[in-house]
Amino acid sequence: MRANSGVRTGDLAQMAQCEPQLTPVVLDKSSDPSVIYFPSCTRVERCGGCCMHDLLACEPTKTEVLQVKVMVARYQPGTEGFKQEGFKNLEIEKHSRCECRCKTKEEDCNGLQDYHPNECKCVCRNEKQTELCTGENRFWDPITCECHCRNIRECSTGFYYDTDTCSCVPERNSAPVFRVPTGFNWRNSPHNYDVSWSSNSGRLVKRNENSG
């Protein structure tokens, strides 16, 4: 015969509703280190229990302030004991009504985000740009609302780190740039300019200049 293990089966666990329940609360301490209050803690109704989703928390929707009386005692040097000095009223908060609410609040959002109460979260206003933030070396930051490179590294001489491609690319051509004034026709100029188009800088680059 199998020994009775003592484990009961068939009892359905009861949901711990979000509601006020007696909870241990530490009372305020005296600012004088030689003075103590007794008792140092008590029980008062505070919100507790479960909510149906991890995004929710059991929070108070109605509170009131209670006054509780404590004994005041002062340490007596040389006696290793305390002497009662009287009583004092302390204030503690009591929760009268509770409700499951979003853990993330609207005030938790920054200036780049909008609050979506139905989803209990802050969402970037430029969220559509996340579709462009692709690749193993890139990630979207939901706080700064920007696409960042995952592993930024130093590049060898002649290269720089391009945050658009998240890779080292050759430095741009440092050849002098020939800026043509608006409306200037260099073909009719008395000077002979030998120019070419630079794909690196997106401008005309002067290769040679001979006075006419």
N, C-alpha and C positions, 0 to 999 in steps of 0.2 A: 504494500500500500504506500501511496505517496503521502508524505507528510504535508499537513496543511501549511501553506506558505504564509497565510495570514493576509494575503493580498485580496482586496475586495474588487470585484469588477461590476460593471453595469451602471455605476453612478456617473451621471452626466455632470461635468463641471459647470458651475454657475458663473455667468458673466459678472465680472466686477464692474457694476455700472459707474458711470461718471457722476459722482454725487458727493455732498459733504460727508465726511467721516472723521471720527475722532483721531487726531494725529498728534504725536509728541512734538512740542514746540519749546525750544530753548528760550528762556526769559532773558530780558536785558540784564547786563551786569552793571555793577556800580563802577563809576570812574575812579573811585577810591580803592586801591588794591587791598586796604586793610578791612574793607567792608564786604560782606557777602549777603546775598538774598537767599531766603529759603521759602519754598523749594526753588531749585535752579531751573526746573522745567515743569510743564504741565501739559494737559491734553486739551485741544480745542478743535472744533470742526474746520477742516480744510478740504479742498477739492482733491479727490483721488479716484482711482479706477481706470478702466481701459477705454480706449477709443478704437474705432473699427479700422483705422489706417495709421501708418507710421508718420504721416504728414500732420496728424492731428494730436492735440494735447488737451487734457482735461483742465479747464481754466475757470476761475470764478467770474460770474456775471453780476453778482451782488455780494457786497461785503458790509460788515459793520465792525465797529471798534468796541471791544470789551475791556473792562477794568478788572484786574485781579489783584487781590491783596497778598503781599508777601511779607515775611518777617525780616527785619534788618538786624544784623549782628555785626559787631566790631571785634577785631582781634585784640586781645589784651597782652601786650608784651610782658614776658616773664612768667606768664601763666600757661602758655601754650593752649589757650582756649579762647572762646568768643563770648562776648556779653551781648545780650539782646538789648537793642536800643529802641524798638518799637516796630511799627508796621508802615508799609508804603504801598500805594496803588500803582501798578504798571499797566500799560496799554498793550493789548494784543489784537491782531486782526482775526476775525471769524468770517468764514465763507458761508454765505446763506444759500447761494444758488450756483450751480456749475453747468458747464456746457463744453462739448468737444469743439475746439476751434483750431484754426491753422497755426502751426508753430511759427512759420514765416509770416511776418506781418508786412503791411505796406511800407511802414517806416524803415524796414530792413533793406528796401531797394535803394540803389544809388541813382544818380542823375541820368544814367544811360539805360535804365531799365523801367519797365512798366510792371505793375502788379496785376497778376491774374488770380483773383480770389477763388475761382472754381478749381484751380490747380494748386493753390497754396504755394505759389512760387513767384519769384521775380524773373522776368524775361527781357532779354536785350531787345531794344527797339529795332536794331539792325539784324535781327535773327536770321533773315534770309541769306545773309552773307556766310552763314555757316555752311551752306551748300558749296561755296567756293573754297572752303578751308579743308582741302583733302590731301591725302598723302600720309605715309607713315611718319614723316618727320615734321608734321604740322598738327596743331591742336587748337581748339576753340576755347578761349577763356570766358566763361559765363559772367565773370565779375567785371573785367575790363572791356568785355564785348569786342575782343580783337582776336585775330588769328596770329598765333605765335609759332616760332620754330621750336621744335622739341629739344634739339641738341645744337646749341650755338658753339662753334669752335673757331680757333685761330687759323688763319690762312697763311700759306707760304708767301714769300716775297713776290710781288707782282700780281697778287690776287687779293680780293676783299670779300667779306661775307655778305651776300645779298639776301636780305630778309624776305624778299619777294619769292625767291626760289629755294631759300634755306640751303644754300650751297656756296662754295667758293667760286668766284668767277673772275676772269682777267680784269685788271684795272683798265679804265678807259684811256684812249689815246690822248697823250698830253700835248699833241701838236698845236701850234698857235691857231686860234680861230679867227677867220676873216669875216667880220660882220658887215654885211652890205646894207647901207642906209636905204630907207624906204624910198622907192622911186628911182634909185640909182641904176643906170645902165652901164655896166662895166665894159661892154663891148664898144661903146662910143667914147670911153674914157681915153685921155691922152696917155695914160699909163697902160702898160701891158701886164695884166694880171694872169698868172697861171694858177688856176684854182681847180679844186676837185671837191666832190661831195663826200663828206665823212659820214659813214653809217654809224660810227660809234657816238659821235656828238650830235648828229642830225643837223649839221651846218656845213657851209662852204669852208674849206680849209685852203689857205694861201700856201702854195708850194714855192713860188718864186716871184720876184717883183723887179721889173726893169723900167727905169725912167725913160719916157719918150723924148 
